Amino acid sequence: MSDPGLAFCKRWLHRAVSAGLSAADFLEVTEPVERWEQWLPAWQARAAAYESAGNQALERGHRSSAGQLLRRAALCYHFGSNLWFLDRAASRAAHEASVRANNEALALLDGEVERVAIPFAGGHLHGNLRRPAGARRPPLVVMINGIDSTKEEFDARQREFAAAGLASLLFDGPGQGEAQYERPARGDFEAAASAVIDHAVEACRVDPDRIAVFGISLGGYYAARAAAFDRRIRACIALSGPYDLAESWPSMAPLHRLALRLRSHLDSEAQMLEHARSFTLRGVAGRIACPLLVMTGTLDYFAYQQAERLAREAGGEVLLRIVENAPHVPDDRDYRFRAELVAWMAERLGTH
């Protein structure tokens, strides 16, 4: 297994389980894979098996079982395609299959999720709005993906927020998921986040006075930018995000650098490094006035000192949580940390 891309993605067991696949799924699919070109086809085969089983269950009238099987199909398509660029047309087709299967699964599993189209820059961003059962005007958490994640990956996290009485709107912004093909990644992500909040306040029956942002990986940076510029945001969690992307560039995995370049619609590494300089919290972090929780691990490739800098410069209440000997996105490894994040958010938005 000499290919660095294959070695990198074979370390995703924790992430796949966190998203909702079983350890058996991940190991059975990935262990036989010996070359990077086999990665997407292996995941597609497992996804197709789940889709077939889901459709058979639906034909027999078993909606819940069908939904669970289609949800797994969506995750298989996602983990196969999200960093696989050997054939970009095939990767896009698999990603679109993930979106389709996930939408079908959510429609079957419960009625608390709504697919929303958010007006933005002459077009639309797409997201999944999950509401707590029976809620009339709940608080809202705007959830922001990272470099290689999409809204299809994080339904389990949305359910955790819903259990705490919080609605959540998980969307694909510029450079992410469904938006990546038309809208390049951008450092001033606050523009997209504010458009999402505008739409939520106007159309989603949430409490406009209790809105928060939660970002994972590069989304942690995006969340901090949003909190700095939009005073409607009452709490912010920045999980494993950078303070300055250009400073972090040398420590990032080659696949992540490639993904961000392609999703920024740039032709060269030099262009991307120049673009990365616009992804910074310099002169911005001090504008954050709402309560802020910053979490990272000491082994994160976004050096934990960047998290310390964000916490030091932020202008409001700050809780800095650095997890010893933990890698990127430490709450994927320990559900205690996930529970802590949900509880902190619920306290700030008044549901606990």
N, C-alpha and C positions, 0 to 999 in steps of 0.2 A: 504494500500500500504506500507507494512512493509519492503519489500525487498529493500536493498540499491541500487542494480543495477537498478531496475525499477524506483525508485525515482530519481536516477541520470539521466537516459535517458529521463524521462518525462519532463526534463527541457530543452530539445533541440529545443523548438519551434523556437527560434530566428535562430538557426543554419539551420534548415530545410528550413525556408523561405529564408534565405540568399542563400542557395544552389539552390533554384528554385521550391520547393514544396509550396503549399498554406498552410495558417494556417488551413483551413478546412481539408486538407489532414491529417495534423499532429494530430489535435484534434480528428477527427473522428476515426482514427486508434488507438490512444493511450488511449483515455479516457475510453473505455470499458475494457482495459487490467488491470487485477487485480493481476496477478502472472507473475513472470519473464519468466516462460516457455511459456507463451502466446505471448511474445513480437515478436519473429521472425515469427510465423505463422500469426499473425495479419498483419504484414507488407507484407508478401508474398501474402496474399490474395488481398491486395490493388495493389501490383505490378502486379499480374496476371490479374486483371481487366484492368489495364492500357495497358498491353501487348496485351490483346485480342482486346481492342478498337483500339490500334495502328495498329494491323495486319488487322483489318477490314477496317480502313481508307486507308491503303496501297492497299488493294485489290480493292478499289474504285478509286485508282489513286491519292489520296490526300497525297502527300509525306510530305508536311510541317506539316500537322496535325498529321500524323503518327509519324514523328520524335519527335514532342513535347510530344506525349503520351508515346512513348518508353523512352524518356529521364526521364519522371516522374517514369516510371517503374524502371529504373536503380537506381534512388534515393531511391525509396521505398525498393528495395532489399538491398541497401547500409545501410540505417539507421536501417534496421532490423538485419543485420548480423554483423556489424563491431565491436561490443563489446559483442556479444552473444556467449558464449562458452559452453553452456550446452550440445550441441551436435556439436562437431567440424566439423564432416562431413557435417551436414546440414548447418552449418554456411558457410563452404567453398562453397557448392553448390549454396547458395544464393549469395555469393560474385561473383562467376563466372557468375551467371545470370545477376548481375549488370553490369559486364564488357561487356557481350554479348549485352545486351539491349542498353547500352550506345554507343557502337561501331555502332550498327545499326542506332541509332538515329542520331549520328553525320554525318553518310553517307547520310542520308536523308535531314538533315537540311541545310547543306551548303558544299561547296567544299574547305573550307579553313582549314580543320583539317586533319591531317595525323597521323595514328598510326605508331610509330617508334619502332624499336628494336635496343637497344643500347648495343654494345658489352661490357661485364664486367666480369672479373674473370672467363673466360672460358665459359660463357653463355651470357644471355641477360637480360637487364632491359627493361621494356616496358613503353612507354609514349605517350602522345598526343601532337603533335605540331600544334599550331594554328598560322596562319600567317595573318597579316592585309590584307584586300582586295587590290589587285593590287600591293603589295609590292614586290620588286625584291630582295633586301638584307637588310631587316629590322634589327634593334636592337633586341636582344633576352633577355627575362627574363626566367631564369631557376626557376621553381616553385617547392617547396619541401613541402611535406605533414607532418603531425604530427603523434602522436601515433596512433590515431584511424581513421584518414582520409585517403582517397584514391584519385587517380586522377579523379575518376568518380564524386566526390563531387564538384569539383571546375571549371566546365566549365563556369559558370557565371563570375567568376573572370578572366578567360582567355579572355572572350569576352570584359571585361572592359579594359584590356591591349590592345587588338586589336583595340578598338575604339580610343585609344591614339597613334596608330601607332607602337605598340610594338608586335613582335612575342613572343610567350611563349611556353615553353616545360615543361609540367607537367608530372612527372614520378613517378613511384613506385620504391623506393630504397630499400635497405636491411631492412627487418622487416616491409615493407609496402605493402599493396595491393597485386598485383600479385606476388611480389617478396618474400612475407613473408614466404611462405611455404618451399622455398629452401635456402633463404639467411637470416640469423639472423640479427637483429638490431645490430648496431655497433656505438661506439662513434666516430671513425675516419671516419665519413661519407664523408669527403672531397674526399676520393678515388672514391666514386660513383659519386659525383658531377663533378669531373674533367673528368671522363669517359663520362659523358653526354655532357660536353662542347667539348671534343674531337670530339665526333660524330656530334654534331651540326655544328662545324666549317667545318668538312670534308664533310658532307652529307646534310645539311639542308638549304643551301643558305641563311645564315644570315651574318650580319656584324661582323667579328671576333674581331673588335676593340670596339664594343659596346655590351658587355655581362654583365648581372647582375643576382643576385640571390634574391629570395623572399621566405621566409620560415614562416610557420604558426605553432604555438605551439612548439612541439619538433623540428619541421622544422625550427623554428627561430634559435635554437641552431645549427642545421645542416648548415643553411645558413651562420652563422657567422664562423663556422669552415671552410667552403668552401672558404669564402672571405679571411680568414687568410692564406690559403695555395696556392691559385691559383691566380696569378697576372693578369690573363686575365679578372678577374671579376672587373668591373668598378663601381659598386654600389651594395649595399646590404640592404635589409629590413629584420629585425629580429622582427617578430610579436609574442609577448607573449611566447617567448622561455626562457628556464632556462639558467643560467650561469653555474651551477653545479647541475647535476641531483641527485646525492646522497644527497646533502643538501636539495633538494626539496622533496625527497622521502616521508617523513612523512606527508606532506600536500597534496599529490596526492590522488585522489579517488581510492578506492580498485580496481575498474574495470580497471582503467588505469594501476595500478601496475601489475595486472594480465595480461593485454594485452601485456605490454612490456616484461614481463617474458616469456610468450608463444612465442612472436615474436622474442625473443632472443634465443629461443630453449633451455631454462633452466628449471630445474626440481624443484627448490625451491626458496623461497623468499630470503634466505640467499645468494644463488648464484647470484640472480639478483641484490641484493644490492651491492655485490662486483663488478659485471659487471658495475653497474651504476657509479662507481667511475671513469670509463674511459670516461664518458660523461661530460667533463669539458672544460672550456675555460681558466683555470689557465695556465699561461705561453704561451697562444695562442692568446688572445684578442689583445695584443699589436702588433701583426703582421698584423692586419687589417689596410690597408693603403687607401682603397677606401672610398668614402662617405658612411656613415652608418646611417640608420634611425632605431631607436629602439623604439617600441611602446608596451605598456602594460597597464593594468588597476590596480588601487590601490587595488582591491579585487581579483586579480589573485592568483590562488594557487601556481604558480611560483612567489614568492614574488617580488614585484616591485623593491626591493632593489637589486635583482640580475640584473635587467635591468640597474639600475643605475651603477652597477659595470662594466658591459660590456661597457657602454657608457664612463665611466671614463677611462678605460684601453685601449680602441681602439686607434690606432695610427693616424687615419686620421680625416677628417671632420665628425662630429657626430651631429645628431639631435635626442634628447631624447624627447619622447612624452608619458607622463604618464597621463592617463585619470582618473580623479577623479571619485570614486564610480562606476567604471566599472569593470566587471569580466574578465575572460579569453577571449582572442580574442575580444577586444572591438569593432572592426569594423563590427562584425556581428550584433551589435545592432544599429549602426548609419552609414548610408551610406556616411555621410559627411567624416568620417574617412577613408572609403575606397577610396573615391574620392581624399582625400589628399595623400594617399599612391601612387595611380596611377599617380597623377600629379607630385609628387616628383620624381618618377622613370622616367617618361617621360622627365622631365627637366634634370636629370643626364645623360640620354642617348641621348639627343638632338633631341627629336621629338616635344617638346613644346618650 
